[in-house]
């Protein structure tokens, strides 16, 4: 009988953005584990929020089907519906909701998990504070909490959720954190054991031999500069406008769900806003671009704790990379451009547009390499971490 994992995730399985939970779960599946992958709940309240709602509709479809399976039945994924979900809105931001929302799911999520055969598992992996209750509601031999962001810095995070995160950090057997900036927070809040395991890259998916040029690119002239990712409040619209206006002969392609207004840039003739695309298609858009960019506002406190998965993905597809600078990037030992001002970003982009595609061995950054570190944890190994000397390109004006 295969070993079982209940993965309480803050993402959903068929999301257009395949984050760490999705990629690491695939590594476990390849190793023969069975997984129940549970997303955070959805509710009628989610339909009232502003911005892109496609994720809600996707998860609603999974709920309506009673869950879906993949990998020959080895994986089951499900999105619960809760009448009162934990959320930083009036009436929903209190501890009573956070502690009890799972009791008001339709059908009852505990019963659902029991019926699916996951009320007793080998590992419980919690990515989401909202699903903290599984620590007490199922039997598990090991509990792991993955800390992937500066949780308290997000608008939707309530004060009671911040306090609950601290409690979870102290309760689980092992904490995995994805950014060096999170280490102090993890250890100060009583983690028994903690390991830095940053994001990685799916080389198998992104380095396929045949990557057909997307039809949309027929009407988007080269050279193409690409951003792929969620368009959140830390996406620097002023920087995007600056570089697009200074480089009118360059096409700037933006792919991802819009969670902020893009009115300030959408009228520029060389900016192409394509919206959400399926994760299986993203590689094609990357392979037929020239440069990948990360135009974040580094003053936003969320950014400090981001270990950018998209940077590896750009490099895997042969793109040069230009990004704003923040401390976590010093952990990534590959050549790319880190810039501190808009003009530095612009100058780096000009250079990147002229240089040949980078050829970099990314195996040490693969999700498989990250997965092996987790297996070492499960096997009780505490191998010494190796922090390589970085070779990062800086641009000055």
N, C-alpha and C positions, 0 to 999 in steps of 0.2 A: 504494500500500500504506500502511495506517495505521501510525502510530508506536506502539511497544509499551512497556509498563511492566510490570515485575515488582514487585508491591507485597508486601513481606514484613511482614505486619501482626501486631500483638498482639491484634487483635480478629478476629472472623470475619464473613463477609459478611452472613449472614442473622440476625445477632444482634438481640435485641429492643432493644438500645442501639446506635443508629447514631452512632458517634463520628466524630472528625475524619477518620480514614482512609476510612471509608465515604462520608462526604459529599464529601470532596475527590476521591475516585475517581470519583464521579458527575459532577463537573464536567469531569474529563478525558474521561470517556465522551461527554458532550455535545459536546465539542470534537473528537470523532472518534478518540480514542486507543483502542487495544486493551489490555486489562489482564488479567493473571493475578494474582488476589488470593489470597495464601497466608496462612492463619492459623498461629499457633504450633501445635506438635504436641499431640495427645492420646495417652493411653496407658492401660493398665489401672490405673496408679497414681492417675489422676484419679478413678476410681470409689471410691477409699478415702478421699477427702477428706470432711470434714464440710460440711454446708450444701447449698445449691442445686446440682444437677448437670445442669440442663436444657441448659446450654451444651455440655456434653460429649456429650449425646445428639444435639443438633442437628449438631454437627461430625462425629460418628460416621456419621450418615445421609449427609452430604456425601461422606465418605470411601468409604462403601459403594457409592455411585453412581459412584465414580471421578471425582468433580468434577461441578459443575453449571454451567450457563451462564445468562446474562441479557443484556438489552439487545441482542437479536437476534444473540447469539453474540459480541458485542464484549467481553463480560466472561466470564471463566471463574474460578470460585472453588473452592478445594480446601482440605481440612484433612488433613494427613498424620498417620499413626499411627506413633509411635516406640516401640520396645521399652524404651528407656531415655531418657526426656526430661530436659532440664535443669530441676531443681527444687530448692528449698532443703529437702531431706530427706536423711537418711542414705543414702549410696551414690550419690545423684543430684546432689549439690551440688559435685562436683569438676570441675576443668578438662577432664579427659578426656571427660566426658559432654558438657559445653558445646561442646567442639570437634568432637565426632564423632557426636552423636546422629543427624544426618541420614544417616549411613551405615547405621543400623539401622532404617530406615523400611520399611514394607511397603505398597505396592511402593516401590522406591527412589525418593526424591523427586527426585534429580537426573535420573534417567531419565524420570520423569514430566514434569518441566519441559521436558526436551528434546523428548519426544513431543508435547507441547502447543504447541511452536514458540516457546518463550520462553527458549532458552539464549543468545540474543543479543537485547538490547533497547536502546532509546534511553535509558531511565531505569530505574535501580534505586532504589526508595524503601524504606528500612528503618525500620519503626516499632519493631521488636522486636530486642533484643540477642540473643535466642536464634537469630535468623536472620542473624547477622553473616556467616556463611560464604558467602553469595551474592556478597559483594564479590569473592571469589576464584574462585567456581565458575561464574559466567556472564560473558559479555561485555556491558559496558554503557558507553555514551558518557558518562553522568553518574550520579553516586551522591549521593543525598540521605538524610540521617538525621533523622528527626523525633523530637524529645525532648518527650514530652507529660506527663511526671510526674517527681517526685523519686524516681527509680528505686530508690535505695538505701534509701528509707524504708519500702518494702513488706516485709511479713513473708516473702513467698516469694522475695525476692531474695537470692541467695547472694553471698558476698564475691568469688568468681571472676567472677560476672556483673557486679558493680560494676566490677571491673578491666577486663573486656571492653568495657563501655560506654565507658570512657575511651579505649581503643584505637580504637574505632569513631569516636568524635568527632574524632580526629586524622587518620583515614584517608580519610573521605569528602570529596567535592568541596564539599558545602554542608550546613550544619546548620540546621534549622528548629526553633525552640523556642517553646512555646505560653504560657509564663509568664515575666514579668520576673525572677521569683525564680530562674529557671534560667540566666539569662544569664551570671553569673559562673562557674558550673560549666562551661558550654559553652566559654567562652573560656579559662579556666584549663587546660583539658585539650586545648588545641591545635587547636581548630577552625580550618580555613583561612578559611572564610567562614561567617557566621552571621546569621540574620535572625529577628526576632521576628514570628511570625504566629500570633495566638491563635485559639481556637476561634470558630466562627460559628454561624449559624442557617439552617435550611432554610425560608425564607419560603414557598416555593411549596407545600410540604406542609402547613404549619401554618396558612396563611391562606386555605384554601379556603372558599368561600361557605357550603356546607352541611356542618355538623358535627353529626350526629345525637347526641342525648344518649344515653350508654351505658345499657343496660338496668339495670345494677347501681345506677345513681344513683337509680332509682325508690325504692329502699329506703334511700337515704342522703340525709337532709334537707339543705336549704340552711340557711345558707351553708356552702360546702365549701372547706376549705383543703387544698391538695394538695402532696404531695412525690412527685416521680418521679425514680428513679435507683437505682443500686446501694446496698444497705443494708450498708455496710462498718463497720469498727471506728471510723471517725471520725463516724459518724451518732450524734448526741447524744441518747441515749435519755432521759436525765434532763431535758433541755430539752423534748423531746416530751411527756413525762409532765406537766411543769409547766404548759405552755400548754394541754394538753387538760383538765387538772383545773380550771384557772382559767376556761376558756371552755366550760362543759358544753353550751351550746346551739349550738356550732359543730361541724361534722363534719370530722374530720381523716382524709384519705384518703392511704394510702401505697401506691405502686405500684413494684415492683421486686423482683429476686431477693434473698432473705434470706441474707446471708453472716455474720450474727451472730444470736444469739437475741433475739427480741422479746417474751419472756415478761413482762418488766417493764411492758409497755404494752398487750399484746393483750387484757387483761381490761377495759380502760376502755371504757365503752359508746359513747363518741363517737369512737373510733379504729377505722378500717376498713382492714384490711390485705388488699389485693387480690392481692398477688403479681405475677408477671411478666405483662406484656401486650405484644403485638406492637407494634413501632415504628409501624406504619401506623395503629394505633388510638389512640396516645397523644394526638394532637391533640384527639380528642373528649372525653377526660377533662379536658384542660386548659380547653377552651372552656367547659365547663359547671361550672367551679369559679370561685371568687371571688379567691382569693389563692394564689400559689405560694410555697413556703418552701424555704429551704436551711438545715436545722438541724444544721450540722456542729459538731464540737468543734475550735475554731480552735487549740487547743494541740497538736493532732496535726500532726506535721511534714509529712505528706502534703498537708494542706490548703493550706499556704503556696504550693504550686506548681500549684494547680488554677485554671484559667481556666474558670469554670462555664458550660458549654454550656447547661445547663438554665435559667439565668437568662434568656438570650435567648429560649429556647423559651417560657417563661412569658409574657414580655412580648409575643411575637408572637401569642399567643393571647388577649391582652387582660387578663391577670392583673396585679394589683399584686404586688410581690415584697418579701418580708422575708427577710433573711439575716443570719447572723452575719458579723462583719467579719474580713477578712484583707487584707494589702496589695495583692494582685493586683486586687482589686475597684476600686481607684482608677483603673485603666486603662479602665474601662467608663463611657463618658460618656452615661448615661441615668439617669432618676430611679428610684431604688428605695431601700429602707430597709436601711441597714447598722447593725447593733447589736452592742454589746459585752458585754451582760449578759443574763441570762434575763429580768429585768424590762423592760429596754429592748426585747427581742424581743417580749414580751407586749404592751407598750404600742404598739409599731409595728404589730403585728397587729390590735389593736383599731381603730387609725386606718385601716389598709388595708381592713378589712372595711366601713368606712363610706364610703369615697371612690369616685368614679366610675371606670370602667375607664380605664387610661392609653392615650393615643393617641400612639404613638411611631413615627417612621420608622427602621426598622432596616436599611435597604439597605446602609449602610456596614459592618454587622456580618454580612452574608450570607456564606454559603460561597462564592458567586461572587466576592465582593470579595476574600476570602482567596485564592481560586484565582488571581485576576489577579496578586497579588503573587508567587506561585510562578512564573507565566509570565514575569514580569519578571526573576526570577532566571535562568530558563532562557535568556532572551534576552540575558542579560548586563547588564541594567539594575540600577542600584543607587540607586533613587529614595530621596530623603530621607524618613525616617519622620516622620509628623506625629502628635504626641501632644497630643490635645485637653485643654483644661482641663475637669476633671470637675465635674459638678453633681449631687452625691449628697446624698440626704436622710439626715441623722443624727437619731436619736431619743434624747432624754434624759429622765430621770425627775425 
